[in-house]
Amino acid sequence: MGSGSADLMDEHQDKENESSSKDRYFVLLLVLTGVFMSVLDGSVVSIALPTITQYFHVSIAQSQMIMTGYLVTITSLLLIFGKMAERMGKARLFSLGIAIFTASSLACGISTSLEMLVLCRIFQATGGAMMFSISAAIIFLAFPKSEQGRAMGYIGSTVAIGSILGPTLGGFIVDLLGWSYIFLINVPIGIAQMLLSAKYLKIEEKRLIGLEADWIGALTLITLIVSLMAFLGQLSYGLAPTPAMLLLALIFVLSLIGFIINESREKAPLLDLSIFRYPMFVLPSISLMLYFVANLMVSVLGPFYFEGVRGYTASQVGLIYLIIPAITVFGAPLAGIVYDRHQFRYLAALGMSIMSLAMIMLGYLASSMTTDIRLLLTCFVFMGLGGAVFQSPNNTELMRSLPITKINIASSFTATIRNLGMALGVSLSGLLVSMQMAQSGYYGSISEASPLILASSISDVMMIAGGLCFMGATAAVYRGMRSE
C-alpha cells in the first residue's frame, strides 16, 4: 500500500474480525433500519410542509424550521457522538439513539404547536445522530473482512433509498393518514428495534475507561456547522452579499480557525486531525463529498425540469426518481461482493466515471424539450449503476484506511461529510440555476420560468454535476494508484 495504512490495520483487523458477530445479519438489519429512519426523516417532512403550515397557521419560512432544525442538529452532533462512543460503546450509544428517536417521534406526532414540533424534531435529530454516527463502524466490526465490502454496500443503498424515497412516501402518508403519521409511523418500528437490539446488538469492542471532554471543540464545531449551513441557505437565494450573509461567513471562518487551533492543541480532541495525514482516507472522503453534492443537485432540479418542461405530475416524477434507489439497493451489495472477492482498486473510480458520463449526457439531452423520454430514463439507469458501483468499494476503503483505534472517528466523519455534501448540493443547485437563468435575462422564480429557459438552465447545471463526479473519479483513480 502506498500510504502503509492498510499494513497498519492488518493485525488489528484480523483480531477484530476473528470475533465478528455470529448474529451479524440481525445487527445489519437493526443498524440499517436506524440509518433508514434517520435519513428518511430528514427528507420526508418536505412533502408535508404545506399541510403543516396550514395546520398551525404559520408562514412557510417558519415551518421550514422543521427541516432545517433537524438537518443542522444531526450534522452538528455526528462527530461529537462518534467521540462519545469511545467511552459509552457503540452498541450502547446506538440503542440509546433508538430510544430517543422513538420517543421524540411520538412527541412530534402529538405536537400541539409549531414550537413544540421544532423542539421535538431537534431531539429526534439527536437520536438520529447517535445512530448514524457509528452505524458504519458497527457494521464494519460485525462482519469479517471477506464480507465487509458487501455489508458497506448496504449502507450506501439505505442512504440512497431513504433520501430519495422520503418525499414519495411522505406524500402517500399525508394523503392517507395525515401529517402526524409521518412521525408516528416510527414508533412501532422503534419499539421493535429496541427489543431486538437488547438481544442481538452485541459486538466485541474495547471502551475507554476515562474520556476527557473537549467542550471547546464541541462548541466551536456546532458553531461552524450551524453558521455554514445557514450561510449556504442564504447563498441559495443569490450571490449578492447581505449583512446576514456576511455575518454568517465571518462566524464560520472564525469558528473554523478556532476549531482547528483547539483540536491541534487538545490532548483528547473531538476530531483527531491526524486522520488527514492518511491520503487513503482523504481521497475517498473527497470522492464521497462530491458524489453527494452532484446527486443532490440532480435530485433537487430534476423535478422542476420534468414538471415545468415535460409537464409530468409530481407522482410521475416520483416514479422516475425511484429508478436510482431501485438499482442501488441491489447493485451496491453486488458491487461489494465483487470488491470483496477481487479487491479491484479502481472499482470506485469506475462507478464515479459512469455517474459523470450519465449526468453529462442527461444535461445534454435535457437541453432539448423534444428528447425521447426513454433516453432520459436510460441516463437515470446508468446513474443508479454508477452510484451502486461507487459506494461499496469507496465506503469500505474509507473504513479500512485508518487504524482500527480510529474507526469511530472514521464512521462519524464520513456521516458528517455526507450530510454536508447534501446540504452543499441543495444550495449549489439553487444558486447555479439562478445564475443560468439570469444569463438568459430571467430574474424571476424558477417555478414561473418558461419551459425553454428551464430546459437550458437546468441542463447546464446537470452537466456541472457531471463535472463534479469527474473530479470525484479523478480522486478515486489517484487513490487506486497510491494503493499499488
C-alpha positions as CSV (number, residue, x, y, z in Angstrom):
1,M,0.0,0.0,0.0
2,G,1.2,3.5,-0.9
3,S,0.5,5.0,2.5
4,G,1.1,2.0,4.6
5,S,-2.3,2.4,6.4
6,A,-3.6,-1.0,5.3
7,D,-0.5,-2.6,6.7
8,L,-1.0,-0.8,9.9
9,M,-4.6,-2.2,10.1
10,D,-4.0,-5.8,9.1
11,E,-3.1,-7.1,12.6
12,H,-5.8,-5.1,14.3
13,Q,-8.5,-6.0,11.8
14,D,-7.6,-9.7,11.9
15,K,-8.1,-9.8,15.6
16,E,-11.4,-7.8,15.4
17,N,-12.8,-9.8,12.6
18,E,-12.0,-13.2,14.1
19,S,-14.7,-12.5,16.6
20,S,-17.2,-11.0,14.1
21,S,-20.7,-11.2,15.3
22,K,-22.5,-14.5,14.8
23,D,-25.7,-12.5,14.7
24,R,-24.2,-10.1,12.2
25,Y,-27.2,-10.1,9.8
26,F,-29.5,-9.2,12.7
27,V,-27.1,-6.4,13.6
28,L,-27.1,-5.4,9.9
29,L,-30.9,-5.2,9.8
30,L,-31.1,-3.2,13.1
31,V,-28.4,-0.7,12.0
32,L,-29.8,-0.3,8.5
33,T,-33.3,0.3,9.9
34,G,-31.9,3.0,12.1
35,V,-30.0,4.6,9.3
36,F,-33.0,4.5,7.1
37,M,-35.2,6.1,9.7
38,S,-32.8,8.9,10.4
39,V,-32.2,9.7,6.7
40,L,-35.8,9.3,5.8
41,D,-36.9,11.8,8.5
42,G,-34.6,14.3,7.1
43,S,-36.5,14.4,3.8
44,V,-39.9,13.0,4.4
45,V,-41.2,16.3,6.0
46,S,-40.7,18.3,2.8
47,I,-43.9,16.9,1.2
48,A,-45.9,17.6,4.4
49,L,-44.7,21.3,4.8
50,P,-47.8,22.8,3.1
51,T,-50.1,20.8,5.2
52,I,-48.2,21.6,8.5
53,T,-48.0,25.2,7.5
54,Q,-51.8,25.4,7.1
55,Y,-52.5,23.3,10.2
56,F,-50.6,25.6,12.5
57,H,-51.5,28.8,10.6
58,V,-47.8,29.9,10.2
59,S,-45.7,31.1,7.3
60,I,-43.6,28.8,5.1
61,A,-40.4,30.4,6.5
62,Q,-41.5,29.4,10.0
63,S,-42.5,25.8,9.1
64,Q,-39.2,25.3,7.2
65,M,-37.5,25.2,10.7
66,I,-38.9,21.7,11.0
67,M,-36.5,20.6,8.3
68,T,-33.6,22.9,8.9
69,G,-33.6,22.3,12.6
70,Y,-33.3,18.6,12.0
71,L,-30.6,18.8,9.4
72,V,-28.4,21.3,11.3
73,T,-28.7,19.3,14.6
74,I,-27.9,15.9,13.1
75,T,-24.9,17.3,11.2
76,S,-23.6,19.2,14.2
77,L,-23.7,16.2,16.6
78,L,-22.3,13.4,14.4
79,L,-18.6,13.9,15.3
80,I,-19.5,14.5,19.0
81,F,-21.3,11.2,19.3
82,G,-18.6,9.4,17.4
83,K,-16.2,10.5,20.1
84,M,-18.6,9.6,22.9
85,A,-18.8,6.1,21.5
86,E,-15.2,5.5,22.6
87,R,-16.4,5.8,26.2
88,M,-20.0,4.5,26.1
89,G,-19.5,1.8,23.5
90,K,-21.0,1.7,20.0
91,A,-23.8,-0.7,20.8
92,R,-25.0,1.2,23.9
93,L,-24.9,4.5,22.1
94,F,-26.9,3.1,19.2
95,S,-29.5,1.7,21.5
96,L,-29.8,5.0,23.3
97,G,-30.2,6.7,20.0
98,I,-33.1,4.4,19.1
99,A,-34.9,5.1,22.3
100,I,-34.5,8.9,22.0
101,F,-35.5,8.8,18.3
102,T,-38.6,6.8,19.0
103,A,-39.8,8.8,22.0
104,S,-39.3,12.1,20.2
105,S,-41.1,10.8,17.1
106,L,-44.1,10.2,19.3
107,A,-43.8,13.7,20.7
108,C,-43.6,15.1,17.2
109,G,-46.7,13.3,16.1
110,I,-48.8,14.7,19.1
111,S,-47.3,18.2,19.0
112,T,-49.9,21.0,19.5
113,S,-47.8,23.9,18.3
114,L,-45.1,24.6,15.7
115,E,-42.6,25.5,18.5
116,M,-43.2,22.1,20.2
117,L,-42.8,20.3,16.9
118,V,-39.5,22.1,16.1
119,L,-38.1,21.3,19.6
120,C,-39.2,17.6,19.3
121,R,-37.5,17.5,15.9
122,I,-34.3,18.6,17.5
123,F,-34.5,15.8,20.0
124,Q,-35.3,13.4,17.1
125,A,-32.2,14.5,15.2
126,T,-30.2,14.0,18.4
127,G,-31.3,10.3,18.5
128,G,-30.7,10.0,14.7
129,A,-27.1,11.4,15.1
130,M,-26.4,8.8,17.8
131,M,-27.4,6.0,15.4
132,F,-26.0,7.5,12.2
133,S,-22.6,8.5,13.7
134,I,-21.4,4.9,14.5
135,S,-23.5,2.8,12.1
136,A,-20.7,2.2,9.7
137,A,-18.3,1.3,12.5
138,I,-20.8,-1.3,14.0
139,I,-21.4,-3.0,10.6
140,F,-17.7,-2.9,9.8
141,L,-16.8,-4.7,13.1
142,A,-19.8,-7.1,13.0
143,F,-18.6,-8.6,9.7
144,P,-15.4,-10.5,8.8
145,K,-13.0,-8.9,6.3
146,S,-14.2,-11.1,3.5
147,E,-17.8,-9.7,3.8
148,Q,-17.1,-6.1,4.7
149,G,-17.5,-4.7,1.1
150,R,-20.9,-6.2,0.7
151,A,-22.0,-5.0,4.1
152,M,-20.8,-1.5,3.5
153,G,-22.7,-1.6,0.2
154,Y,-26.0,-1.9,2.1
155,I,-25.3,1.4,3.9
156,G,-25.0,3.2,0.6
157,S,-28.2,1.6,-0.6
158,T,-30.0,2.5,2.5
159,V,-28.9,6.2,2.5
160,A,-29.8,6.5,-1.2
161,I,-33.3,5.0,-0.7
162,G,-34.0,7.0,2.4
163,S,-33.0,10.3,0.9
164,I,-34.9,9.8,-2.4
165,L,-37.9,7.8,-1.2
166,G,-38.7,10.3,1.6
167,P,-40.9,12.8,-0.4
168,T,-42.7,10.0,-2.2
169,L,-43.5,8.0,0.9
170,G,-44.4,11.2,2.8
171,G,-46.9,12.1,0.1
172,F,-48.8,8.8,0.5
173,I,-48.8,9.0,4.3
174,V,-50.0,12.6,4.4
175,D,-52.8,11.9,1.8
176,L,-54.0,8.7,3.5
177,L,-53.4,9.3,7.3
178,G,-52.4,12.9,7.9
179,W,-49.1,14.8,8.6
180,S,-48.7,13.5,12.2
181,Y,-48.3,9.9,10.9
182,I,-45.0,10.7,9.1
183,F,-43.7,10.8,12.7
184,L,-45.9,8.3,14.4
185,I,-45.0,5.5,12.0
186,N,-41.6,5.5,13.5
187,V,-42.9,4.5,16.9
188,P,-43.8,0.8,16.4
189,I,-40.6,0.4,14.3
190,G,-38.5,1.9,17.0
191,I,-40.1,-0.2,19.7
192,A,-39.3,-3.4,17.7
193,Q,-35.7,-2.1,17.2
194,M,-35.3,-1.6,21.0
195,L,-36.5,-5.1,21.8
196,L,-34.3,-6.7,19.1
197,S,-31.2,-4.7,19.9
198,A,-31.3,-5.8,23.5
199,K,-30.9,-9.4,22.3
200,Y,-28.8,-9.1,19.1
201,L,-26.8,-5.8,19.1
202,K,-23.7,-7.2,20.7
203,I,-20.3,-6.6,19.2
204,E,-16.8,-7.1,20.5
205,E,-15.3,-3.7,21.3
206,K,-12.9,-2.1,23.8
207,R,-14.2,1.0,25.6
208,L,-12.0,3.7,27.2
209,I,-12.2,3.8,30.9
210,G,-11.9,7.6,31.0
211,L,-12.6,10.1,28.3
212,E,-11.8,13.8,28.6
213,A,-14.5,16.0,27.2
214,D,-13.4,18.5,24.5
215,W,-16.1,21.1,25.3
216,I,-14.4,23.9,23.4
217,G,-14.1,21.7,20.4
218,A,-17.7,20.6,20.6
219,L,-18.9,24.2,20.9
220,T,-16.8,25.5,18.0
221,L,-17.8,22.6,15.9
222,I,-21.5,23.2,16.4
223,T,-21.0,26.9,15.7
224,L,-19.1,26.4,12.5
225,I,-21.6,23.8,11.1
226,V,-24.7,25.9,12.1
227,S,-23.1,29.0,10.5
228,L,-22.0,27.2,7.4
229,M,-25.4,25.6,6.8
230,A,-27.2,28.9,7.5
231,F,-24.7,30.6,5.1
232,L,-25.4,28.0,2.4
233,G,-29.1,28.6,2.9
234,Q,-28.6,32.3,2.3
235,L,-26.4,31.6,-0.7
236,S,-29.1,29.7,-2.4
237,Y,-31.0,32.9,-2.8
238,G,-28.2,34.5,-4.8
239,L,-24.6,35.8,-4.7
240,A,-25.5,39.4,-3.7
241,P,-24.0,39.9,-0.3
242,T,-26.3,40.8,2.6
243,P,-25.5,41.8,6.2
244,A,-26.8,38.4,7.4
245,M,-24.7,36.5,4.8
246,L,-21.5,38.4,5.7
247,L,-22.1,37.9,9.4
248,L,-22.6,34.1,8.9
249,A,-19.5,33.9,6.8
250,L,-17.4,35.7,9.4
251,I,-18.8,33.5,12.2
252,F,-18.0,30.4,10.1
253,V,-14.4,31.5,9.3
254,L,-13.6,32.4,13.0
255,S,-15.1,29.3,14.4
256,L,-13.3,27.1,11.8
257,I,-10.0,28.7,12.7
258,G,-10.8,28.3,16.4
259,F,-11.7,24.7,16.0
260,I,-8.5,23.8,14.1
261,I,-6.3,25.6,16.7
262,N,-8.1,23.9,19.6
263,E,-8.1,20.4,18.1
264,S,-4.4,20.7,17.3
265,R,-3.6,21.5,20.9
266,E,-6.2,19.4,22.7
267,K,-4.9,16.2,24.3
268,A,-8.1,14.3,23.6
269,P,-9.5,16.2,20.6
270,L,-13.1,15.8,19.3
271,L,-11.7,15.4,15.8
272,D,-8.2,13.8,15.6
273,L,-6.6,16.0,12.9
274,S,-4.0,13.2,12.2
275,I,-6.6,11.4,10.1
276,F,-5.9,14.0,7.4
277,R,-2.4,12.6,7.2
278,Y,-3.7,9.5,5.6
279,P,-4.2,10.1,1.8
280,M,-6.0,6.8,1.6
281,F,-8.7,8.3,3.9
282,V,-8.7,11.8,2.5
283,L,-9.1,10.8,-1.2
284,P,-12.2,8.6,-0.7
285,S,-13.7,11.3,1.5
286,I,-13.3,13.8,-1.3
287,S,-15.0,11.4,-3.7
288,L,-17.8,10.8,-1.3
289,M,-18.4,14.5,-0.7
290,L,-18.5,15.2,-4.5
291,Y,-20.8,12.3,-5.0
292,F,-23.5,13.6,-2.7
293,V,-23.1,17.2,-3.9
294,A,-23.7,16.1,-7.5
295,N,-26.5,13.8,-6.6
296,L,-28.4,16.4,-4.7
297,M,-28.1,18.9,-7.5
298,V,-29.8,16.5,-9.9
299,S,-32.3,15.4,-7.2
300,V,-33.4,19.0,-6.5
301,L,-33.5,20.3,-10.0
302,G,-34.8,17.2,-11.8
303,P,-38.4,17.6,-10.6
304,F,-38.5,21.2,-11.8
305,Y,-37.4,20.0,-15.3
306,F,-39.8,17.1,-15.5
307,E,-42.8,19.1,-14.2
308,G,-42.0,22.5,-15.8
309,V,-40.6,21.3,-19.1
310,R,-42.1,17.9,-19.7
311,G,-45.5,18.6,-18.0
312,Y,-45.3,15.5,-15.7
313,T,-47.2,15.3,-12.4
314,A,-45.4,15.0,-9.0
315,S,-46.3,11.3,-8.7
316,Q,-44.9,10.6,-12.2
317,V,-41.6,12.4,-11.3
318,G,-41.5,10.4,-8.1
319,L,-41.6,7.1,-10.1
320,I,-38.8,8.4,-12.3
321,Y,-36.7,9.1,-9.2
322,L,-37.3,5.6,-7.9
323,I,-35.1,4.2,-10.7
324,I,-31.9,5.2,-8.9
325,P,-32.6,3.7,-5.5
326,A,-34.2,0.6,-7.1
327,I,-30.9,-0.1,-8.9
328,T,-28.7,0.9,-5.9
329,V,-30.4,-1.4,-3.4
330,F,-29.5,-4.4,-5.5
331,G,-26.4,-3.1,-7.3
332,A,-24.4,-1.8,-4.3
333,P,-24.3,-5.1,-2.4
334,L,-23.3,-6.9,-5.6
335,A,-20.5,-4.4,-6.2
336,G,-19.5,-5.0,-2.6
337,I,-19.3,-8.8,-3.3
338,V,-17.1,-8.1,-6.4
339,Y,-14.8,-5.9,-4.4
340,D,-14.6,-8.4,-1.6
341,R,-13.5,-11.2,-4.0
342,H,-11.2,-9.3,-6.4
343,Q,-10.2,-6.2,-4.4
344,F,-10.2,-4.2,-7.7
345,R,-8.8,-0.8,-6.5
346,Y,-10.3,1.2,-9.4
347,L,-13.9,0.0,-8.9
348,A,-14.9,3.2,-7.1
349,A,-13.3,5.3,-9.9
350,L,-15.3,3.2,-12.5
351,G,-18.5,3.9,-10.7
352,M,-17.9,7.7,-10.5
353,S,-16.9,7.8,-14.1
354,I,-20.2,6.1,-15.1
355,M,-22.0,8.7,-12.9
356,S,-20.1,11.5,-14.6
357,L,-20.9,10.4,-18.1
358,A,-24.6,9.7,-17.3
359,M,-25.1,13.2,-15.7
360,I,-23.3,15.0,-18.6
361,M,-25.5,13.1,-21.1
362,L,-28.6,13.8,-19.0
363,G,-27.8,17.5,-19.1
364,Y,-27.1,17.4,-22.9
365,L,-30.4,15.6,-23.6
366,A,-32.4,17.8,-21.2
367,S,-31.4,20.9,-23.2
368,S,-34.0,19.8,-25.8
369,M,-37.7,19.8,-24.9
370,T,-38.4,17.1,-27.5
371,T,-35.9,14.5,-26.4
372,D,-37.3,11.0,-26.2
373,I,-38.1,10.3,-22.6
374,R,-36.6,6.8,-22.9
375,L,-33.2,8.3,-23.4
376,L,-33.6,10.4,-20.2
377,L,-34.6,7.3,-18.3
378,T,-31.6,5.5,-19.6
379,C,-29.4,8.2,-18.1
380,F,-31.1,7.6,-14.7
381,V,-30.4,3.9,-15.1
382,F,-26.7,4.5,-15.6
383,M,-26.7,7.0,-12.7
384,G,-28.0,4.2,-10.5
385,L,-25.5,1.7,-11.8
386,G,-22.6,4.2,-11.3
387,G,-23.7,5.0,-7.8
388,A,-24.0,1.3,-6.9
389,V,-20.6,0.5,-8.3
390,F,-19.0,3.5,-6.5
391,Q,-20.4,3.4,-3.0
392,S,-19.5,-0.1,-1.7
393,P,-15.7,0.0,-2.5
394,N,-15.4,3.7,-1.6
395,N,-17.1,3.2,1.8
396,T,-15.0,0.1,2.5
397,E,-11.8,1.8,1.6
398,L,-12.7,4.7,3.9
399,M,-13.2,2.4,6.9
400,R,-10.1,0.4,6.1
401,S,-7.8,3.3,5.6
402,L,-7.3,4.2,9.3
403,P,-6.1,2.2,12.2
404,I,-8.8,0.2,14.0
405,T,-8.5,2.5,17.0
406,K,-9.8,5.4,14.9
407,I,-12.8,3.5,13.5
408,N,-15.3,5.6,15.4
409,I,-14.0,8.9,14.0
410,A,-13.9,7.4,10.5
411,S,-17.6,6.5,10.8
412,S,-18.8,9.8,12.3
413,F,-16.6,11.9,10.0
414,T,-17.9,10.0,6.9
415,A,-21.5,10.6,8.0
416,T,-20.7,14.3,8.6
417,I,-19.3,14.9,5.1
418,R,-22.2,13.0,3.6
419,N,-24.6,15.5,5.3
420,L,-22.5,18.5,4.4
421,G,-22.3,17.3,0.8
422,M,-26.1,17.0,0.6
423,A,-26.6,20.5,2.1
424,L,-24.0,21.9,-0.3
425,G,-25.7,20.2,-3.2
426,V,-29.1,21.8,-2.3
427,S,-27.5,25.3,-2.0
428,L,-25.5,25.0,-5.2
429,S,-28.4,23.8,-7.2
430,G,-30.4,26.9,-6.4
431,L,-27.5,29.2,-6.8
432,L,-26.3,27.8,-10.2
433,V,-29.7,27.5,-11.8
434,S,-30.5,31.2,-10.7
435,M,-27.2,32.2,-12.4
436,Q,-28.0,30.3,-15.5
437,M,-31.5,31.8,-15.8
438,A,-30.0,35.3,-15.2
439,Q,-27.8,34.8,-18.2
440,S,-30.9,34.2,-20.2
441,G,-32.3,37.5,-19.0
442,Y,-34.8,36.0,-16.5
443,Y,-34.6,37.0,-12.8
444,G,-37.9,35.6,-11.5
445,S,-38.9,32.5,-9.6
446,I,-37.9,29.1,-11.0
447,S,-41.5,27.9,-10.7
448,E,-42.6,30.6,-13.1
449,A,-39.8,30.3,-15.7
450,S,-40.7,29.4,-19.2
451,P,-40.0,25.8,-20.3
452,L,-37.3,26.9,-22.7
453,I,-35.4,28.8,-20.0
454,L,-35.9,25.9,-17.6
455,A,-34.6,23.4,-20.0
456,S,-31.5,25.4,-20.9
457,S,-30.6,26.4,-17.3
458,I,-31.2,23.0,-15.6
459,S,-29.3,21.1,-18.4
460,D,-26.2,23.3,-17.8
461,V,-26.3,22.6,-14.0
462,M,-26.7,18.9,-14.6
463,M,-23.6,18.9,-16.7
464,I,-21.8,20.8,-14.0
465,A,-22.9,18.0,-11.6
466,G,-21.3,15.6,-14.1
467,G,-18.1,17.6,-13.9
468,L,-18.1,17.3,-10.1
469,C,-18.4,13.5,-10.5
470,F,-15.5,13.5,-12.9
471,M,-13.4,15.3,-10.2
472,G,-14.5,12.6,-7.7
473,A,-13.5,9.9,-10.2
474,T,-10.1,11.5,-10.6
475,A,-9.6,11.4,-6.8
476,A,-10.6,7.7,-6.8
477,V,-8.1,7.0,-9.6
478,Y,-5.4,8.7,-7.6
479,R,-6.3,6.6,-4.6
480,G,-6.0,3.4,-6.6
481,M,-2.6,4.5,-7.9
482,R,-1.4,5.1,-4.4
483,S,-2.5,1.6,-3.3
484,E,-0.3,-0.1,-5.8
